Protein backbone atom coordinates (compact mmCIF):
# COMPACT_ATOMS: atom_id res chain seq x y z
CA UNK A 1 0.00 0.00 0.00
CA UNK A 2 1.42 3.32 -0.98
CA UNK A 3 0.07 6.59 0.21
CA UNK A 4 0.98 9.90 1.64
CA UNK A 5 2.64 10.17 5.00
CA UNK A 6 -0.61 11.57 6.37
CA UNK A 7 -2.75 8.61 5.28
CA UNK A 8 -0.15 6.12 6.51
CA UNK A 9 -0.10 7.77 9.95
CA UNK A 10 -3.90 7.81 10.04
CA UNK A 11 -4.01 4.13 9.05
CA UNK A 12 -1.61 3.20 11.85
CA UNK A 13 -3.60 5.22 14.40
CA UNK A 14 -6.86 3.61 13.28
CA UNK A 15 -5.27 0.15 13.49
CA UNK A 16 -4.17 0.82 17.07
CA UNK A 17 -7.53 2.26 18.16
CA UNK A 18 -9.58 -0.55 16.60
CA UNK A 19 -7.27 -3.27 17.94
CA UNK A 20 -7.40 -1.86 21.48
CA UNK A 21 -11.17 -1.43 21.25
CA UNK A 22 -11.59 -5.08 20.27
CA UNK A 23 -9.37 -6.18 23.16
CA UNK A 24 -10.68 -3.97 25.93
CA UNK A 25 -13.88 -2.06 25.14
CA UNK A 26 -16.20 -4.12 22.97
CA UNK A 27 -18.20 -6.63 25.00
CA UNK A 28 -19.87 -8.30 22.00
CA UNK A 29 -19.03 -12.04 22.18
CA UNK A 30 -19.00 -12.27 18.38
CA UNK A 31 -15.86 -10.12 18.22
CA UNK A 32 -13.75 -12.13 20.66
CA UNK A 33 -11.31 -13.87 18.29
CA UNK A 34 -10.62 -11.04 15.81
CA UNK A 35 -7.16 -9.61 15.14
CA UNK A 36 -6.59 -6.42 13.15
CA UNK A 37 -3.89 -7.12 10.57
CA UNK A 38 -3.78 -3.86 8.59
CA UNK A 39 -5.72 -0.74 7.66
CA UNK A 40 -5.89 1.05 4.31
CA UNK A 41 -7.13 4.65 4.28
CA UNK A 42 -8.44 6.26 1.08
CA UNK A 43 -6.63 9.30 -0.27
CA UNK A 44 -9.44 11.67 0.71
CA UNK A 45 -9.45 10.20 4.26
CA UNK A 46 -13.18 9.39 4.08
CA UNK A 47 -12.94 5.58 4.13
CA UNK A 48 -10.77 3.09 5.96
CA UNK A 49 -10.69 -0.63 5.16
CA UNK A 50 -9.87 -2.53 8.31
CA UNK A 51 -8.57 -6.03 7.56
CA UNK A 52 -9.16 -8.57 10.30
CA UNK A 53 -8.11 -12.15 10.78
CA UNK A 54 -10.55 -14.42 12.61
CA UNK A 55 -9.73 -17.74 14.23
CA UNK A 56 -12.51 -20.17 13.39
CA UNK A 57 -14.61 -21.47 10.55
CA UNK A 58 -16.44 -19.45 7.90
CA UNK A 59 -19.57 -19.11 10.06
CA UNK A 60 -17.48 -17.65 12.89
CA UNK A 61 -15.82 -15.24 10.44
CA UNK A 62 -19.18 -13.94 9.20
CA UNK A 63 -20.50 -13.53 12.75
CA UNK A 64 -17.38 -11.61 13.72
CA UNK A 65 -17.68 -9.30 10.70
CA UNK A 66 -21.30 -8.55 11.60
CA UNK A 67 -20.29 -7.83 15.20
CA UNK A 68 -17.50 -5.52 14.09
CA UNK A 69 -19.77 -3.69 11.68
CA UNK A 70 -22.33 -3.14 14.43
CA UNK A 71 -19.61 -1.63 16.64
CA UNK A 72 -18.15 0.48 13.81
CA UNK A 73 -19.85 3.69 14.98
CA UNK A 74 -18.36 3.37 18.45
CA UNK A 75 -14.89 2.72 17.03
CA UNK A 76 -15.23 5.65 14.59
CA UNK A 77 -15.94 7.92 17.56
CA UNK A 78 -12.79 6.66 19.28
CA UNK A 79 -10.81 7.20 16.06
CA UNK A 80 -12.14 10.76 15.76
CA UNK A 81 -10.71 11.55 19.20
CA UNK A 82 -7.33 10.09 18.19
CA UNK A 83 -6.81 11.58 14.72
CA UNK A 84 -7.37 15.26 14.04
CA UNK A 85 -8.96 15.48 10.59
CA UNK A 86 -11.94 17.24 9.06
CA UNK A 87 -13.62 13.91 8.32
CA UNK A 88 -13.47 10.77 10.38
CA UNK A 89 -12.90 7.81 8.05
CA UNK A 90 -15.85 5.46 7.75
CA UNK A 91 -14.71 2.01 8.88
CA UNK A 92 -15.31 -0.95 6.57
CA UNK A 93 -14.30 -4.37 7.88
CA UNK A 94 -12.95 -7.09 5.59
CA UNK A 95 -11.50 -10.52 6.20
CA UNK A 96 -7.78 -10.79 5.68
CA UNK A 97 -7.20 -14.11 3.97
CA UNK A 98 -3.41 -13.89 4.35
CA UNK A 99 -3.16 -15.87 7.59
CA UNK A 100 -5.47 -18.59 6.31
CA UNK A 101 -3.56 -18.86 3.04
CA UNK A 102 -0.21 -19.10 4.86
CA UNK A 103 -1.54 -22.00 6.96
CA UNK A 104 -2.68 -23.73 3.75
CA UNK A 105 0.78 -23.23 2.20
CA UNK A 106 2.45 -24.75 5.26
CA UNK A 107 0.08 -27.75 5.07
CA UNK A 108 0.91 -28.23 1.38
CA UNK A 109 4.62 -28.01 2.07
CA UNK A 110 4.30 -30.62 4.83
CA UNK A 111 2.53 -32.93 2.36
CA UNK A 112 5.20 -32.41 -0.29
CA UNK A 113 8.16 -32.64 2.08
CA UNK A 114 7.05 -35.03 4.88
CA UNK A 115 10.10 -35.34 7.16
CA UNK A 116 11.12 -31.71 6.97
CA UNK A 117 10.61 -30.94 10.64
CA UNK A 118 14.09 -29.40 10.98
CA UNK A 119 13.60 -25.76 9.99
CA UNK A 120 17.30 -24.86 10.02
CA UNK A 121 19.42 -25.83 7.02
CA UNK A 122 22.45 -28.08 7.50
CA UNK A 123 24.74 -25.44 6.02
CA UNK A 124 24.46 -21.69 5.87
CA UNK A 125 24.33 -20.09 2.40
CA UNK A 126 27.92 -18.86 2.89
CA UNK A 127 29.09 -22.40 3.59
CA UNK A 128 27.29 -23.65 0.49
CA UNK A 129 29.05 -21.03 -1.64
CA UNK A 130 32.41 -21.96 -0.11
CA UNK A 131 31.75 -25.63 -0.88
CA UNK A 132 30.95 -24.77 -4.49
CA UNK A 133 34.10 -22.64 -4.66
CA UNK A 134 36.23 -25.49 -3.25
CA UNK A 135 34.94 -27.86 -5.95
CA UNK A 136 36.43 -25.74 -8.75
CA UNK A 137 39.90 -26.66 -10.10
CA UNK A 138 42.77 -24.45 -8.91
CA UNK A 139 43.42 -22.88 -12.33
CA UNK A 140 39.84 -21.49 -12.48
CA UNK A 141 39.91 -20.09 -8.92
CA UNK A 142 42.59 -17.47 -9.44
CA UNK A 143 41.99 -15.29 -12.45
CA UNK A 144 44.31 -12.53 -11.15
CA UNK A 145 47.56 -14.38 -11.98
Secondary structure, DSSP 4 states (H G I P E B T S, - for coil): ----HHHHHHHHHHHHHHHHIIIII---GGGTTEEEEEEEE-TTSSEEEEEEEESS-HHHHHHHHHHHHHTHHHHHHHHHHHS--SSPPEEEEEE--HHHHHHHHHHHHHHHSTT----S-SS-HHHHHHHHHHHS-HHHH----
